[in-house]
């Protein structure tokens, strides 16, 4: 089962996150085999959160992943969005044809107002990861999460159909993992 996990930072928690970075990476190393995408989000230069999309056995394992993470345990995050997800592109971020360079990267998170999933956009060249947010049992569509290469936030936002979502959040996102 695939899951989308977004730890949103508590205001002023960047120094704590920086102190815990090696513990965070060591924790994530345990899940490397199931990782689809990962990386931090920003507002300008300010760290605002951490995205992880990964394959885990069940919702209980996903909750353990999210809430046992060292930053969460230390109080770095204000909240955690954790949802079932489906990898509509069938690849990881490391398999994205556009690689790590060129252009800007964004997390686009749309919380649904409708009752049906949004189809994958026909133009996929700039999609790094894309899939529906689902209920724990996978039966109810709750929104869409995408990692996108785009010129600006508006271009990233355009990956979701206007008017289909109750709210849409767009954050600058960067490929994550250990440097090097």
C-alpha atoms as a printed R data frame, in Angstrom:
    type eleno elety resid chain resno       x      y       z
1   ATOM     1    CA   UNK     A     1   0.000  0.000   0.000
2   ATOM     2    CA   UNK     A     2   1.295  3.433  -0.874
3   ATOM     3    CA   UNK     A     3   1.015  6.377   1.496
4   ATOM     4    CA   UNK     A     4   1.518 10.130   1.308
5   ATOM     5    CA   UNK     A     5   2.932 11.705   4.481
6   ATOM     6    CA   UNK     A     6   3.399 15.464   4.918
7   ATOM     7    CA   UNK     A     7   4.876 16.657   8.205
8   ATOM     8    CA   UNK     A     8   4.174 20.416   8.426
9   ATOM     9    CA   UNK     A     9   6.702 22.310  10.511
10  ATOM    10    CA   UNK     A    10   5.871 24.144  13.704
11  ATOM    11    CA   UNK     A    11   6.846 27.833  13.472
12  ATOM    12    CA   UNK     A    12  10.451 28.335  14.552
13  ATOM    13    CA   UNK     A    13  11.354 24.637  14.465
14  ATOM    14    CA   UNK     A    14  14.104 24.895  11.831
15  ATOM    15    CA   UNK     A    15  16.977 24.869  14.395
16  ATOM    16    CA   UNK     A    16  15.506 21.718  15.951
17  ATOM    17    CA   UNK     A    17  15.119 20.109  12.514
18  ATOM    18    CA   UNK     A    18  18.742 20.985  11.691
19  ATOM    19    CA   UNK     A    19  19.969 19.347  14.921
20  ATOM    20    CA   UNK     A    20  17.973 16.203  14.127
21  ATOM    21    CA   UNK     A    21  18.897 15.900  10.444
22  ATOM    22    CA   UNK     A    22  21.213 12.892  10.859
23  ATOM    23    CA   UNK     A    23  18.646 11.085  13.043
24  ATOM    24    CA   UNK     A    24  15.984 11.866  10.428
25  ATOM    25    CA   UNK     A    25  18.108 10.498   7.575
26  ATOM    26    CA   UNK     A    26  19.042  7.384   9.565
27  ATOM    27    CA   UNK     A    27  15.349  6.794  10.271
28  ATOM    28    CA   UNK     A    28  14.461  7.254   6.589
29  ATOM    29    CA   UNK     A    29  17.264  4.878   5.559
30  ATOM    30    CA   UNK     A    30  15.211  2.105   7.188
31  ATOM    31    CA   UNK     A    31  12.452  2.761   4.620
32  ATOM    32    CA   UNK     A    32  14.629  3.314   1.530
33  ATOM    33    CA   UNK     A    33  13.372  0.198  -0.254
34  ATOM    34    CA   UNK     A    34   9.783  1.456  -0.284
35  ATOM    35    CA   UNK     A    35  10.436  5.165  -0.849
36  ATOM    36    CA   UNK     A    36   8.716  6.663  -3.899
37  ATOM    37    CA   UNK     A    37   9.561 10.308  -3.196
38  ATOM    38    CA   UNK     A    38  10.840 12.464  -0.384
39  ATOM    39    CA   UNK     A    39  11.986 15.977   0.291
40  ATOM    40    CA   UNK     A    40  11.522 19.220   2.176
41  ATOM    41    CA   UNK     A    41   9.087 22.030   1.413
42  ATOM    42    CA   UNK     A    42   9.851 25.737   1.692
43  ATOM    43    CA   UNK     A    43   8.311 29.184   1.798
44  ATOM    44    CA   UNK     A    44  11.137 31.197   0.276
45  ATOM    45    CA   UNK     A    45  14.188 30.018   2.204
46  ATOM    46    CA   UNK     A    46  12.196 28.943   5.276
47  ATOM    47    CA   UNK     A    47  11.734 25.202   5.779
48  ATOM    48    CA   UNK     A    48   8.004 24.456   6.112
49  ATOM    49    CA   UNK     A    49   7.706 20.681   6.063
50  ATOM    50    CA   UNK     A    50   8.780 17.295   4.849
51  ATOM    51    CA   UNK     A    51   7.089 15.051   2.255
52  ATOM    52    CA   UNK     A    52   7.467 11.286   2.121
53  ATOM    53    CA   UNK     A    53   5.634  9.017  -0.291
54  ATOM    54    CA   UNK     A    54   6.275  5.344   0.332
55  ATOM    55    CA   UNK     A    55   5.037  1.798   0.158
56  ATOM    56    CA   UNK     A    56   4.193  0.246   3.533
57  ATOM    57    CA   UNK     A    57   2.288 -2.908   4.550
58  ATOM    58    CA   UNK     A    58  -0.829 -1.239   6.004
59  ATOM    59    CA   UNK     A    59  -2.277  1.905   7.644
60  ATOM    60    CA   UNK     A    60  -0.883  0.925  11.060
61  ATOM    61    CA   UNK     A    61   2.649  0.775   9.618
62  ATOM    62    CA   UNK     A    62   2.077  4.161   7.963
63  ATOM    63    CA   UNK     A    63   0.980  5.716  11.267
64  ATOM    64    CA   UNK     A    64   4.044  4.237  12.987
65  ATOM    65    CA   UNK     A    65   6.265  5.645  10.201
66  ATOM    66    CA   UNK     A    66   4.749  9.134  10.555
67  ATOM    67    CA   UNK     A    67   4.617  9.381  14.323
68  ATOM    68    CA   UNK     A    68   7.884  7.602  15.211
69  ATOM    69    CA   UNK     A    69   9.911  9.943  12.953
70  ATOM    70    CA   UNK     A    70  12.522 11.741  15.132
71  ATOM    71    CA   UNK     A    71  11.350 15.262  14.258
72  ATOM    72    CA   UNK     A    72   7.784 14.372  15.157
73  ATOM    73    CA   UNK     A    73   8.896 12.793  18.426
74  ATOM    74    CA   UNK     A    74  10.875 15.965  19.274
75  ATOM    75    CA   UNK     A    75   7.974 18.333  18.514
76  ATOM    76    CA   UNK     A    76   9.236 19.875  15.261
77  ATOM    77    CA   UNK     A    77   5.915 19.505  13.443
78  ATOM    78    CA   UNK     A    78   2.580 21.253  13.966
79  ATOM    79    CA   UNK     A    79   0.643 18.507  12.194
80  ATOM    80    CA   UNK     A    80   0.904 15.483   9.940
81  ATOM    81    CA   UNK     A    81  -1.207 14.748   6.874
82  ATOM    82    CA   UNK     A    82  -1.173 11.000   6.296
83  ATOM    83    CA   UNK     A    83  -3.274  9.405   3.546
84  ATOM    84    CA   UNK     A    84  -3.339  6.345   1.348
85  ATOM    85    CA   UNK     A    85  -2.023  7.279  -2.082
86  ATOM    86    CA   UNK     A    86  -1.751  5.572  -5.445
87  ATOM    87    CA   UNK     A    87   1.313  5.963  -7.643
88  ATOM    88    CA   UNK     A    88  -0.344  6.847 -10.947
89  ATOM    89    CA   UNK     A    89   3.017  7.270 -12.700
90  ATOM    90    CA   UNK     A    90   4.407  3.899 -11.586
91  ATOM    91    CA   UNK     A    91   7.866  5.273 -10.816
92  ATOM    92    CA   UNK     A    92   9.923  6.902  -8.092
93  ATOM    93    CA   UNK     A    93  11.277 10.453  -8.071
94  ATOM    94    CA   UNK     A    94  14.707  9.009  -8.892
95  ATOM    95    CA   UNK     A    95  13.254  7.703 -12.146
96  ATOM    96    CA   UNK     A    96  11.824 11.096 -13.146
97  ATOM    97    CA   UNK     A    97  13.180 11.725 -16.676
98  ATOM    98    CA   UNK     A    98  13.841 15.399 -15.862
99  ATOM    99    CA   UNK     A    99  16.298 14.518 -13.083
100 ATOM   100    CA   UNK     A   100  17.137 16.762 -10.150
101 ATOM   101    CA   UNK     A   101  18.178 19.833 -12.154
102 ATOM   102    CA   UNK     A   102  16.431 22.375 -14.337
103 ATOM   103    CA   UNK     A   103  13.350 24.314 -13.339
104 ATOM   104    CA   UNK     A   104  11.588 24.715 -10.036
105 ATOM   105    CA   UNK     A   105   9.898 21.910  -8.092
106 ATOM   106    CA   UNK     A   106   6.628 22.131  -6.164
107 ATOM   107    CA   UNK     A   107   4.320 20.097  -3.963
108 ATOM   108    CA   UNK     A   108   0.720 20.596  -5.080
109 ATOM   109    CA   UNK     A   109  -1.816 19.336  -2.587
110 ATOM   110    CA   UNK     A   110  -5.524 19.547  -3.427
111 ATOM   111    CA   UNK     A   111  -8.119 18.510  -0.872
112 ATOM   112    CA   UNK     A   112 -11.180 17.291  -2.709
113 ATOM   113    CA   UNK     A   113 -14.650 18.698  -2.725
114 ATOM   114    CA   UNK     A   114 -16.003 16.180  -5.223
115 ATOM   115    CA   UNK     A   115 -16.600 12.473  -5.139
116 ATOM   116    CA   UNK     A   116 -14.432 11.229  -7.990
117 ATOM   117    CA   UNK     A   117 -10.697 11.092  -8.630
118 ATOM   118    CA   UNK     A   118  -9.064 13.498 -11.006
119 ATOM   119    CA   UNK     A   119  -7.493 11.796 -14.022
120 ATOM   120    CA   UNK     A   120  -3.746 12.015 -14.543
121 ATOM   121    CA   UNK     A   121  -2.983 15.054 -16.734
122 ATOM   122    CA   UNK     A   122  -2.307 14.186 -20.361
123 ATOM   123    CA   UNK     A   123   0.932 16.207 -20.266
124 ATOM   124    CA   UNK     A   124   3.166 14.190 -17.915
125 ATOM   125    CA   UNK     A   125   6.662 15.471 -18.736
126 ATOM   126    CA   UNK     A   126   6.812 17.690 -15.649
127 ATOM   127    CA   UNK     A   127   5.139 15.293 -13.198
128 ATOM   128    CA   UNK     A   128   7.595 13.854 -10.701
129 ATOM   129    CA   UNK     A   129   4.941 12.041  -8.651
130 ATOM   130    CA   UNK     A   130   1.148 12.097  -8.964
131 ATOM   131    CA   UNK     A   131  -1.720 10.291  -7.299
132 ATOM   132    CA   UNK     A   132  -4.984 10.455  -5.426
133 ATOM   133    CA   UNK     A   133  -5.239 10.885  -1.677
134 ATOM   134    CA   UNK     A   134  -7.501  8.122  -0.394
135 ATOM   135    CA   UNK     A   135  -9.193  6.960   2.801
136 ATOM   136    CA   UNK     A   136  -7.461  4.240   4.845
137 ATOM   137    CA   UNK     A   137  -9.434  1.530   3.050
138 ATOM   138    CA   UNK     A   138  -8.612  3.073  -0.341
139 ATOM   139    CA   UNK     A   139 -12.288  3.391  -1.230
140 ATOM   140    CA   UNK     A   140 -12.888  7.122  -0.917
141 ATOM   141    CA   UNK     A   141 -11.155  9.870  -2.890
142 ATOM   142    CA   UNK     A   142 -10.068 12.735  -0.627
143 ATOM   143    CA   UNK     A   143  -7.863 14.781  -2.936
144 ATOM   144    CA   UNK     A   144  -4.722 14.703  -5.040
145 ATOM   145    CA   UNK     A   145  -1.013 15.087  -4.236
146 ATOM   146    CA   UNK     A   146   1.563 15.858  -6.911
147 ATOM   147    CA   UNK     A   147   5.226 16.753  -7.129
148 ATOM   148    CA   UNK     A   148   5.693 18.930 -10.196
149 ATOM   149    CA   UNK     A   149   8.414 20.731 -12.126
150 ATOM   150    CA   UNK     A   150   7.067 24.147 -13.193
151 ATOM   151    CA   UNK     A   151   8.206 27.691 -13.911
152 ATOM   152    CA   UNK     A   152   6.284 29.129 -10.957
153 ATOM   153    CA   UNK     A   153   3.614 28.254  -8.346
154 ATOM   154    CA   UNK     A   154   0.798 29.145 -10.754
155 ATOM   155    CA   UNK     A   155   2.138 26.753 -13.351
156 ATOM   156    CA   UNK     A   156   2.399 24.044 -10.698
157 ATOM   157    CA   UNK     A   157  -1.150 24.743  -9.483
158 ATOM   158    CA   UNK     A   158  -2.429 24.245 -13.040
159 ATOM   159    CA   UNK     A   159  -1.758 20.497 -12.772
160 ATOM   160    CA   UNK     A   160  -5.057 20.295 -10.824
161 ATOM   161    CA   UNK     A   161  -8.410 21.178 -12.348
162 ATOM   162    CA   UNK     A   162  -9.634 24.607 -11.181
163 ATOM   163    CA   UNK     A   163 -12.759 24.490  -9.036
164 ATOM   164    CA   UNK     A   164 -12.469 20.786  -8.257
165 ATOM   165    CA   UNK     A   165 -10.876 21.219  -4.827
166 ATOM   166    CA   UNK     A   166 -12.002 22.790  -1.560
167 ATOM   167    CA   UNK     A   167  -8.413 23.957  -0.982
168 ATOM   168    CA   UNK     A   168  -5.155 23.788  -2.883
169 ATOM   169    CA   UNK     A   169  -1.743 24.249  -1.284
170 ATOM   170    CA   UNK     A   170   1.378 24.856  -3.374
171 ATOM   171    CA   UNK     A   171   4.808 24.713  -1.728
172 ATOM   172    CA   UNK     A   172   8.301 24.878  -3.129
173 ATOM   173    CA   UNK     A   173   9.724 21.366  -2.857
174 ATOM   174    CA   UNK     A   174  13.195 19.934  -3.247
175 ATOM   175    CA   UNK     A   175  14.416 16.382  -3.929
176 ATOM   176    CA   UNK     A   176  15.293 14.956  -0.525
177 ATOM   177    CA   UNK     A   177  17.667 12.467   0.973
178 ATOM   178    CA   UNK     A   178  21.241 12.519   2.074
179 ATOM   179    CA   UNK     A   179  23.441 14.951   0.151
180 ATOM   180    CA   UNK     A   180  25.857 13.421  -2.283
